[in-house]
Amino acid sequence: VPCPAYLKVLITMKAGLRFIIIFLLVTLLGGTAVGLSDIGKVCLFSAISGVITQDGKPVANARLVRTANRSGKKDETTTDAEGYFSFPAMYERTITKYLPQEFSVGQLITVEYLNKNYELWSGVKGKPEENAESRGKPLVVQCDLNNEKKLKEVNSSPIISKCTWEAEPDPVKKYKHYFEPDS
C-alpha cells in the first residue's frame, strides 16, 4: 500500500525535529567543558563592589537597586558605615545564547540616600561573559554622588556612570570621514 503524501511530510518533519534535538544536545553538552548547571547561562550584570561617597565622605545606609532590563531582574543592597556595597553576579539561563543574535542587556544602578535618588550606573552590556564591563578584571568601583556622570565605553559597551573603575576605555572612534563630502 503506497504511503499518502501527508504521512511522508509528517515522517520527514519528525526526522527533522529529532535531528534538531540531537544537534542541540550535542552542542550544549558535548562541546563544552562546563557542567550541566552552566548550560545557557549568560551574565546580565557582573559582580560589582565598591565605595560610595558624597563630597569625599562615606555614604552610610544608602539603598542601591540594580536592574537588568533583558529579564527585568532586580536586586538591592545597602551600603555599610564606610559606604561599601557589593552585588553578586546576576545570571540568566537562555537558549538565545546559542542563536545567531547580538547579546545586549540594559543595566541600571540607582541609589536612594537622604530621600534623594541618584543614577549611579546606566549602560548596555554587549557580551555575555562576566566582567566584560572591566575587561575581565573584578568590577570594583569608586563613586561620589556629586560627580558628573561620564561616558566610558568598554568592550564596545557604553556605560554612563558617576563611578570610576580600572578598565581601559575603548579607543575613540572617528566617524568624521563618513560625513565629509568626497573631493
Backbone as CSV, one residue per row, in Angstrom:
resi,resn,N_x,N_y,N_z,CA_x,CA_y,CA_z,C_x,C_y,C_z
1,VAL,0.869,-1.168,0.000,0.000,0.000,0.000,0.909,1.222,0.000
2,PRO,0.725,2.123,-0.968,1.566,3.326,-1.019,1.257,4.270,0.154
3,CYS,2.270,4.980,0.584,2.163,5.912,1.709,1.582,7.241,1.199
4,PRO,0.533,7.760,1.840,-0.027,9.040,1.417,0.995,10.168,1.605
5,ALA,0.887,11.201,0.806,1.836,12.320,0.816,1.918,12.993,2.175
6,TYR,0.762,13.158,2.837,0.788,13.843,4.138,1.561,13.036,5.179
7,LEU,1.538,11.700,5.083,2.320,10.871,6.012,3.805,11.018,5.744
8,LYS,4.195,11.117,4.481,5.612,11.323,4.136,6.102,12.645,4.727
9,VAL,5.292,13.705,4.629,5.661,15.007,5.195,5.791,14.900,6.706
10,LEU,4.859,14.234,7.356,4.881,14.062,8.799,6.130,13.298,9.241
11,ILE,6.467,12.227,8.534,7.661,11.435,8.855,8.915,12.280,8.680
12,THR,8.979,13.081,7.619,10.131,13.957,7.369,10.251,15.003,8.470
13,MET,9.129,15.575,8.902,9.142,16.577,9.973,9.633,15.971,11.282
14,LYS,9.195,14.755,11.602,9.638,14.081,12.830,11.137,13.832,12.797
15,ALA,11.644,13.399,11.621,13.077,13.151,11.485,13.854,14.459,11.649
16,GLY,13.332,15.534,11.080,13.988,16.846,11.208,14.007,17.323,12.643
17,LEU,12.895,17.131,13.351,12.815,17.526,14.755,13.788,16.711,15.598
18,ARG,13.866,15.414,15.323,14.829,14.556,16.031,16.253,15.059,15.808
19,PHE,16.577,15.427,14.564,17.915,15.936,14.234,18.217,17.210,15.017
20,ILE,17.244,18.128,15.079,17.454,19.390,15.791,17.685,19.132,17.277
21,ILE,16.911,18.238,17.874,17.072,17.920,19.296,18.446,17.302,19.554
22,ILE,18.847,16.368,18.728,20.166,15.737,18.892,21.273,16.764,18.709
23,PHE,21.135,17.623,17.700,22.141,18.663,17.452,22.282,19.575,18.667
24,LEU,21.151,20.026,19.230,21.210,20.903,20.394,21.839,20.207,21.595
25,LEU,21.494,18.956,21.824,22.088,18.228,22.947,23.590,18.071,22.785
26,VAL,24.033,17.712,21.588,25.469,17.557,21.345,26.168,18.900,21.501
27,THR,25.576,19.947,20.954,26.173,21.278,21.045,26.243,21.751,22.489
28,LEU,25.146,21.584,23.218,25.091,22.093,24.582,25.894,21.251,25.561
29,LEU,25.908,19.949,25.366,26.553,19.062,26.330,27.928,18.577,25.895
30,GLY,28.047,18.175,24.664,29.268,17.520,24.226,30.416,18.446,23.921
31,GLY,30.138,19.657,23.464,31.207,20.530,23.005,31.770,21.446,24.061
32,THR,31.336,21.313,25.308,31.827,22.218,26.336,32.411,21.434,27.493
33,ALA,33.253,22.139,28.238,33.860,21.513,29.411,33.197,22.024,30.685
34,VAL,32.021,22.602,30.559,31.320,23.108,31.725,30.295,22.095,32.204
35,GLY,29.845,22.271,33.409,28.855,21.361,33.965,27.467,21.649,33.434
36,LEU,26.556,20.768,33.746,25.177,20.935,33.313,24.561,22.221,33.851
37,SER,25.028,22.695,35.003,24.456,23.909,35.594,24.806,25.165,34.809
38,ASP,25.770,25.102,33.898,26.176,26.274,33.122,25.536,26.344,31.743
39,ILE,24.699,25.384,31.393,24.097,25.363,30.056,23.198,26.579,29.886
40,GLY,23.452,27.347,28.842,22.632,28.503,28.526,22.784,29.677,29.474
41,LYS,23.788,29.657,30.336,23.966,30.683,31.349,24.690,31.892,30.758
42,VAL,24.105,33.082,30.918,24.728,34.322,30.475,24.763,35.294,31.652
43,CYS,25.766,36.132,31.689,25.910,37.114,32.765,25.242,38.415,32.337
44,LEU,24.187,38.797,33.042,23.469,40.031,32.750,24.157,41.245,33.363
45,PHE,24.758,41.041,34.530,25.432,42.129,35.243,26.534,41.464,36.060
46,SER,27.769,41.858,35.859,28.883,41.259,36.590,28.800,41.613,38.068
47,ALA,29.476,40.793,38.888,29.593,41.135,40.303,30.239,42.511,40.379
48,ILE,29.717,43.344,41.242,30.232,44.711,41.372,30.286,45.064,42.847
49,SER,31.365,45.729,43.239,31.511,46.183,44.618,32.246,47.510,44.596
50,GLY,32.186,48.211,45.699,32.893,49.478,45.761,32.454,50.317,46.925
51,VAL,32.839,51.584,46.851,32.555,52.543,47.915,31.843,53.738,47.301
52,ILE,30.799,54.178,47.996,30.071,55.372,47.587,30.335,56.466,48.612
53,THR,30.679,57.646,48.101,30.921,58.802,48.947,30.081,59.971,48.452
54,GLN,30.039,61.015,49.264,29.465,62.281,48.848,30.378,63.353,49.409
55,ASP,30.967,64.116,48.516,31.992,65.106,48.887,33.126,64.454,49.672
56,GLY,33.479,63.233,49.295,34.603,62.537,49.907,34.276,61.811,51.201
57,LYS,33.049,61.951,51.707,32.668,61.282,52.963,31.834,60.057,52.644
58,PRO,32.041,58.942,53.383,31.277,57.716,53.112,29.774,57.933,53.237
59,VAL,29.043,57.320,52.340,27.584,57.364,52.335,27.093,56.076,52.997
60,ALA,26.647,56.195,54.245,26.196,55.024,55.016,24.696,54.816,54.857
61,ASN,24.300,53.554,54.850,22.883,53.163,54.808,22.131,53.669,53.578
62,ALA,22.824,53.798,52.472,22.152,54.157,51.216,21.605,52.874,50.595
63,ARG,20.440,52.974,49.991,19.795,51.821,49.343,20.131,51.836,47.856
64,LEU,20.718,50.741,47.370,21.051,50.590,45.957,20.115,49.565,45.335
65,VAL,19.617,49.865,44.142,18.785,48.934,43.384,19.456,48.726,42.038
66,ARG,19.671,47.464,41.706,20.313,47.097,40.434,19.283,46.374,39.573
67,THR,19.216,46.769,38.290,18.242,46.189,37.362,18.937,45.783,36.071
68,ALA,18.563,44.617,35.570,18.987,44.170,34.234,17.724,44.116,33.392
69,ASN,17.623,44.953,32.354,16.342,45.072,31.659,16.028,43.936,30.714
70,ARG,16.978,43.083,30.403,16.709,41.957,29.496,15.659,41.016,30.091
71,SER,15.757,40.824,31.392,14.848,39.897,32.051,14.004,40.570,33.122
72,GLY,14.276,41.837,33.388,13.554,42.536,34.442,14.032,42.157,35.832
73,LYS,15.170,41.443,35.902,15.689,41.036,37.211,16.148,42.257,37.989
74,LYS,15.847,42.238,39.291,16.256,43.312,40.195,16.795,42.696,41.468
75,ASP,17.738,43.393,42.070,18.152,43.061,43.423,18.565,44.359,44.099
76,GLU,18.757,44.300,45.393,19.133,45.517,46.103,20.035,45.196,47.277
77,THR,20.738,46.227,47.709,21.632,46.112,48.848,21.713,47.476,49.510
78,THR,22.430,47.535,50.618,22.603,48.776,51.372,24.084,48.964,51.676
79,THR,24.528,50.212,51.643,25.925,50.482,51.987,26.118,50.339,53.496
80,ASP,27.346,49.978,53.878,27.658,49.888,55.300,28.115,51.260,55.812
81,ALA,28.623,51.320,57.023,29.035,52.586,57.643,30.165,53.269,56.877
82,GLU,30.945,52.491,56.128,32.061,53.049,55.356,31.687,53.342,53.901
83,GLY,30.410,53.152,53.563,29.957,53.400,52.197,30.188,52.232,51.258
84,TYR,30.605,51.085,51.788,30.903,49.906,50.964,29.616,49.163,50.601
85,PHE,29.582,48.648,49.372,28.464,47.821,48.906,29.008,46.719,48.006
86,SER,28.209,45.692,47.802,28.562,44.666,46.814,27.301,43.965,46.333
87,PHE,27.354,43.581,45.061,26.310,42.781,44.430,26.989,41.559,43.827
88,PRO,26.382,40.381,43.929,26.917,39.203,43.231,26.604,39.318,41.734
89,ALA,27.244,38.486,40.935,26.934,38.452,39.504,25.475,38.053,39.320
90,MET,24.838,38.638,38.307,23.440,38.346,38.002,23.411,37.561,36.690
91,TYR,22.849,36.352,36.750,22.818,35.461,35.586,21.396,35.156,35.147
92,GLU,21.306,34.661,33.929,20.052,34.180,33.372,20.382,32.974,32.498
93,ARG,19.471,32.048,32.440,19.600,30.921,31.504,18.715,31.211,30.305
94,THR,19.280,31.014,29.113,18.517,31.291,27.911,19.043,30.486,26.735
95,ILE,18.155,30.013,25.919,18.535,29.308,24.699,19.076,30.294,23.671
96,THR,18.736,31.584,23.822,19.190,32.581,22.853,20.709,32.724,22.840
97,LYS,21.374,32.209,23.869,22.832,32.234,23.887,23.395,31.499,22.673
98,TYR,22.652,30.526,22.174,23.131,29.694,21.073,22.550,30.101,19.721
99,LEU,21.781,31.183,19.703,21.208,31.653,18.451,22.071,32.768,17.868
100,PRO,22.041,32.919,16.555,22.864,33.964,15.931,22.222,35.344,16.094
101,GLN,22.404,35.909,17.265,21.873,37.238,17.537,22.825,37.971,18.460
102,GLU,22.698,39.289,18.485,23.568,40.106,19.315,23.098,40.059,20.765
103,PHE,24.043,39.924,21.680,23.752,39.961,23.115,23.701,41.427,23.543
104,SER,22.669,41.811,24.240,22.528,43.198,24.682,21.636,43.249,25.912
105,VAL,22.165,43.808,27.001,21.410,43.901,28.242,21.563,45.315,28.801
106,GLY,20.442,45.976,29.032,20.477,47.275,29.699,20.741,47.082,31.179
107,GLN,21.615,47.921,31.729,21.975,47.831,33.138,21.702,49.172,33.817
108,LEU,21.247,49.099,35.054,20.975,50.320,35.806,21.215,50.073,37.288
109,ILE,21.903,51.016,37.928,22.026,51.025,39.392,21.608,52.410,39.863
110,THR,20.615,52.435,40.752,20.186,53.695,41.354,20.475,53.650,42.852
111,VAL,20.639,54.835,43.427,20.931,54.964,44.853,19.903,55.912,45.463
112,GLU,19.341,55.494,46.585,18.475,56.364,47.364,19.215,56.704,48.648
113,TYR,19.444,58.015,48.834,20.195,58.458,50.008,19.615,59.783,50.490
114,LEU,19.251,59.852,51.752,18.658,61.042,52.365,17.493,61.578,51.522
115,ASN,16.608,60.664,51.134,15.394,60.974,50.369,15.653,61.567,48.984
116,LYS,16.836,61.349,48.455,17.142,61.763,47.077,17.543,60.526,46.288
117,ASN,17.213,60.524,45.003,17.589,59.422,44.121,18.703,59.851,43.179
118,TYR,19.661,58.962,42.988,20.798,59.203,42.106,20.915,58.031,41.138
119,GLU,21.219,58.333,39.903,21.522,57.278,38.935,23.033,57.098,38.950
120,LEU,23.474,55.951,39.465,24.899,55.699,39.642,25.524,55.083,38.392
121,TRP,24.767,54.214,37.709,25.302,53.426,36.597,24.184,53.158,35.603
122,SER,24.420,53.456,34.347,23.460,53.155,33.295,24.263,52.734,32.077
123,GLY,24.004,51.540,31.591,24.804,51.072,30.464,24.132,49.950,29.702
124,VAL,24.857,49.500,28.698,24.411,48.375,27.884,25.556,47.371,27.838
125,LYS,25.330,46.193,28.386,26.331,45.128,28.373,26.199,44.388,27.053
126,GLY,27.284,44.330,26.299,27.242,43.748,24.962,27.880,42.376,24.837
127,LYS,28.387,41.826,25.945,28.997,40.494,25.912,28.478,39.683,27.093
128,PRO,28.218,38.382,26.890,27.603,37.579,27.951,28.560,37.095,29.041
129,GLU,29.844,37.363,28.911,30.812,36.888,29.904,30.821,37.806,31.123
130,GLU,31.115,37.227,32.289,31.253,38.031,33.491,32.485,38.913,33.365
131,ASN,32.408,40.103,33.917,33.460,41.118,33.937,33.799,41.696,32.565
132,ALA,32.876,41.609,31.623,33.072,42.268,30.327,33.132,43.782,30.513
133,GLU,32.462,44.306,31.540,32.448,45.737,31.806,33.802,46.259,32.286
134,SER,34.710,45.340,32.619,36.022,45.749,33.145,37.160,44.941,32.510
135,ARG,36.923,44.484,31.285,37.924,43.735,30.512,38.474,42.525,31.269
136,GLY,37.588,41.808,31.975,37.977,40.563,32.630,38.433,40.705,34.063
137,LYS,38.656,41.920,34.521,39.074,42.136,35.913,37.839,42.251,36.798
138,PRO,37.986,42.013,38.109,36.849,42.234,39.008,36.370,43.682,38.893
139,LEU,35.076,43.880,38.945,34.477,45.203,38.789,34.375,45.862,40.163
140,VAL,35.366,46.699,40.475,35.441,47.405,41.754,35.399,48.894,41.433
141,VAL,34.413,49.586,42.005,34.182,50.981,41.639,34.364,51.917,42.825
142,GLN,34.619,53.163,42.492,34.656,54.266,43.462,33.692,55.308,42.919
143,CYS,32.659,55.657,43.711,31.609,56.558,43.226,31.395,57.699,44.209
144,ASP,31.202,58.888,43.679,30.808,60.014,44.509,29.485,60.538,43.962
145,LEU,28.492,60.680,44.822,27.159,61.080,44.389,27.133,62.453,43.736
146,ASN,28.111,63.293,44.031,28.160,64.629,43.432,28.961,64.667,42.134
147,ASN,29.563,63.551,41.741,30.282,63.512,40.463,29.315,63.711,39.306
148,GLU,29.808,64.304,38.241,29.054,64.355,36.995,29.107,62.959,36.380
149,LYS,28.037,62.558,35.718,28.061,61.273,35.018,28.950,61.415,33.787
150,LYS,29.743,60.381,33.543,30.642,60.376,32.391,30.442,59.099,31.596
151,LEU,30.641,59.210,30.300,30.550,58.060,29.405,31.900,57.366,29.342
152,LYS,31.872,56.045,29.490,33.064,55.219,29.325,32.636,54.015,28.499
153,GLU,33.290,53.797,27.378,32.948,52.660,26.529,34.022,51.584,26.718
154,VAL,33.576,50.393,27.147,34.480,49.263,27.397,33.935,48.051,26.650
155,ASN,34.763,47.429,25.823,34.333,46.275,25.021,33.104,46.602,24.170
156,SER,33.122,47.790,23.577,32.019,48.274,22.724,30.704,48.398,23.478
157,SER,30.768,48.513,24.788,29.579,48.673,25.619,29.630,50.039,26.297
158,PRO,28.667,50.921,25.999,28.652,52.245,26.622,28.117,52.191,28.048
159,ILE,28.824,52.873,28.957,28.407,52.950,30.358,28.487,54.413,30.772
160,ILE,27.390,54.935,31.296,27.349,56.303,31.809,27.273,56.180,33.322
161,SER,28.263,56.754,34.014,28.355,56.493,35.444,28.976,57.640,36.217
162,LYS,28.637,57.692,37.505,29.280,58.593,38.455,30.501,57.905,39.080
163,CYS,30.789,56.698,38.626,31.847,55.878,39.219,33.087,55.840,38.332
164,THR,34.186,55.498,38.956,35.415,55.188,38.225,35.785,53.751,38.570
165,TRP,36.439,53.059,37.634,36.896,51.699,37.845,38.044,51.427,36.903
166,GLU,38.817,50.407,37.243,40.003,50.080,36.467,39.618,49.289,35.228
167,ALA,39.549,49.988,34.122,39.309,49.367,32.821,39.657,50.396,31.759
168,GLU,40.566,50.033,30.909,40.951,50.922,29.817,39.762,51.096,28.885
169,PRO,39.343,52.348,28.625,38.216,52.533,27.700,38.624,52.197,26.261
170,ASP,37.624,51.915,25.433,37.873,51.665,24.016,38.460,52.926,23.388
171,PRO,39.258,52.759,22.337,39.739,53.945,21.627,38.558,54.720,21.043
172,VAL,38.694,56.027,20.996,37.638,56.870,20.440,37.548,56.613,18.946
173,LYS,36.329,56.379,18.477,36.115,56.107,17.057,35.960,57.421,16.318
174,LYS,36.569,57.480,15.163,36.490,58.676,14.326,35.569,58.391,13.160
175,TYR,34.441,59.082,13.124,33.477,58.892,12.048,33.425,60.092,11.105
176,LYS,34.258,61.072,11.351,34.198,62.316,10.607,34.245,62.087,9.098
177,HIS,35.110,61.185,8.635,35.264,60.988,7.187,33.997,60.446,6.525
178,TYR,33.088,59.851,7.296,31.843,59.358,6.714,30.893,60.499,6.368
179,PHE,31.057,61.630,7.041,30.127,62.724,6.860,30.678,63.866,6.010
180,GLU,31.931,63.751,5.601,32.519,64.794,4.752,32.274,64.466,3.281
181,PRO,32.020,65.476,2.483,31.818,65.215,1.046,33.110,64.728,0.395
182,ASP,32.950,63.884,-0.633,34.124,63.408,-1.366,34.729,64.552,-2.157
183,SER,36.076,64.577,-2.291,36.736,65.641,-3.048,36.807,65.322,-4.507
